[in-house]
Amino acid sequence: MARFQHTVTLVPVPRRWLESCVAALYDLAQGTAVEGGRLRLPDGRPLPGLVLARGRHLGPGAQYRPVREEGGRPDADQWLTVLSWDRRRETALEVVTLDDAPDRPARLDCALGLTSAGRPQQAWLSATLRSGGERAKYLGGTGRLRLDLGTWWQATSHGRHPSRAPLSGTLTHALARVSVTVVPCPAPDGRWRVTVRARVRGRSVARPLLPLATAVLGRRARRACAEALERAAAAWNAQVPELVRKDGERMGAELAEALLGP
């Protein structure tokens, strides 16, 4: 088993700001009207590029598809399905993308969910890649990520430290399994100090080879991971301060403009 740990410092995101943004997204979605499958924003402007292909708007089983520019027909290789939509309980969506390449067909299933839009408590994301062809077993995998927002806010305050990691995830492949935990704590200057830990276990024929690979490439791999985290932290710290100066209503308006396209 190989291990990795690195800590970065991040600009914090206020809890009330996040909650107001989530509420604004829900208001935007629920205020969108449907006419003959076409979507209209709350202000009446048509939303291009997306149609309701099946079901009742935002109801369980509702399916949305992007529209191809040529011919205006829904794309058969991609769709979004509402698994559940309950502002007080859980909202869950699934996005499916197909690649019908003759030599290597593939299917990517992504699902994401949120518990309680009024005061978000849990968020999760899962993804499964399936591939066809001779090496299908080695070209696919699954990933899962779960965020306990209540525990995160507890960890970033100066109260009692939580007993478990607020953010955790796994990536499973035929040859390896990676487990990741992310634990924040308050820095003296008010920012977040976020520690990322990862463990890699070999599977199948790769299990006896992992110690050798760790001995040969371990230092280089750890350095590459640390540099990637530092770049991500730099991008976060450059963009988040401007975002948190905007309230949820303004964020919702900007999202609506982005959905309309150029």
PyMOL commands that set and color helices and strands:
alter all, ss='L'
color gray80, all
select helices_A, chain A and resi 15-31+136-139+149-156+204-206+210-243+248-260
alter helices_A, ss='H'
color red, helices_A
select strands_A, chain A and resi 2-10+33-35+38-40+46-54+63-66+78-85+90-99+106-115+122-131+141-148+167-172+176-186+192-202
alter strands_A, ss='S'
color yellow, strands_A
deselect
rebuild
show_as cartoon
